Amino acid sequence: MSDTSQTSPTIVLDSVSRWYGEVLGINKVSVDIQAGITGLVGPNGCGKSTLMNLVCGLIRPGQGQMRVLGQRPWDNPALRRRVGYCPQFDHFYENFTGYLFLFSMLRLHQRGRQWAEESARHALEQAGLARDMNRKIRSYSKGMRQRIKIALALAHQPEILVLDEPFNGLDPVGRHEFMSLFAEYAREGRTVVVSSHILHEVERMTDRILMMSNGYILAEGGVREVRDLLRRHPFHVLIRTDKPRRLGALLLEEDGVSSVEIENEEALMLTTRDPDNLYLRLNALVLEHNIRVDLVTLSDENVQSIYQYLSGKEHH
């Protein structure tokens, strides 16, 4: 990814707040987002979608100022043509084929029939739907529906790509394919904002993250910087292995591992305050003692507890 540290930000929010009646969406958010990939992480309901809708000009700020590519995004049709958006939830013309859906949406850009045809086919190929473009969307699986949403977001080659939970419903192969595609977009100098409630999912794409909770930006910067904020908070790591009792006993002898629980005959859960060191030692132990490990991941409950911990630390 090219260095964008010396370029002007493409998205700027200055003390932006947004409410839905008495419900808070985001509160006094100030942030600059530059070209490249920026990950937006936080639990469901933390304000990620509100921030993305603001960037896309779908809603207007209640307070504060914002600029996207130097312009106000609200009530700005010309700017919307430069932004691609993949929403979290589906909304299709179910009786349209995948190709007809994309073609029809692209015709709204008023750039000619040939451009719409070529752009639709290219986007469907990028999204892995070339063989299924003539099937009706109502027959698509959940993963295929997710793919066509992403295809629509990138079909017109936008300068800014906004992706709200784009990996929901995708299998591991699909996730890898789209991570590579988004990285390619970023290398071309575009701005990609991608949200997830799973930290390590975003970490695979970028080191630049914004962590949100309860409408606030809790942490901003590199993943390592954010992890440094969490050193006092215990991480719960799930490990799937063929020898959970043997591996658990070995890990209990390691510095930084405070507890180990055997989940079943194929998995264990451990608690640590230094996950980076744990991963290094785990590799060494697995090789030294000939133990097979199929999965190492943070538990979902742990991810939620991290947000709760930071939220309380920052705002109470």
C-alpha positions, 0 to 999 in steps of 0.5 A: 500500500502506498504511503499516504501520510503526506496527502490531504485526508479524503474524509474529514469529520469535525465534532460531528453528532447525529441523533435519531430522535432521542437515540444517539447515533454518533457523538462529537466525532472528529476524525480524518481519513486518508486514502488507503484502507481504514477499518471501522470496528466496534460492537453492533449498535456502536455508531459504525453504520451512522458514520458510514451513512454520513460519509455517503450523504444518506443522512446529514449531521445534527451538529458539526461539519464534515467534508468528503473529497472537499465537499459537503456530502449531504444533498450532493448528487454529483459527489455520490457518483464518486462514492460506492456503498455496500450497506449491511442489509439487503434490498434488491429487485428479487425478480431481476437477474444479477446482471439486469440489477447492476445494469439498471442501477448503472444506467442511472449514472447517465454515462451510456448503455455501453458503459453500463453493460461493460461495467456491470459485467466487469463488476460481476466478474470481480465479485465471482458471479460471472457464471450466475449473472443471468440467475434471478436474485431471489435464487441467490444464496446469502453469500451470493447476495453479499457478493452482488452488493459489493459488485454494485458498490464498486461497479462504477469505480468510485474514489471512495468505497464504503463497506458496512460488514461486507464479509457477512455470509461469505465463506473463507475463500470469499473473504480472502478474495475480497480482502485482496480486491479491496487492497488492490483498490487501496493501492490505486490511491482510493479510500476504502472504509470497511466496518466489522465487529471483529477486530482480527478480520479488519487487522488482516487488511489494514493497520489503520483502525477506528474503534467505536463504542456508544457513538464515540471514537474510543481509539484511533491509529495502528492495531498495535497502538490499540492493543497497547491500550488493552494490556490491562484487559484479559484476552480470552483465546479459543484454541482447537487442538487434538491434545487440549489437556496436554497443550493446556498444561504446557500453556499454564507454565507460560508467563502471561497465561492466567487460566486455562479451561478445557472446553471439550476433547477438541478445544480449550479456552485460555486467558492472557494479557499478552496475546502477541507473546502467547502466539509466539510461544504457542508456535514453539510449543506446537512444533516442539511437542508435535501437537496439531492446532486447527484454530486460534481465535479470540472468542466473540465474548472477548471482543464485546468485553474489550469494547465495554472495557474501553468504553468504561475507561474512556467515558465513565 
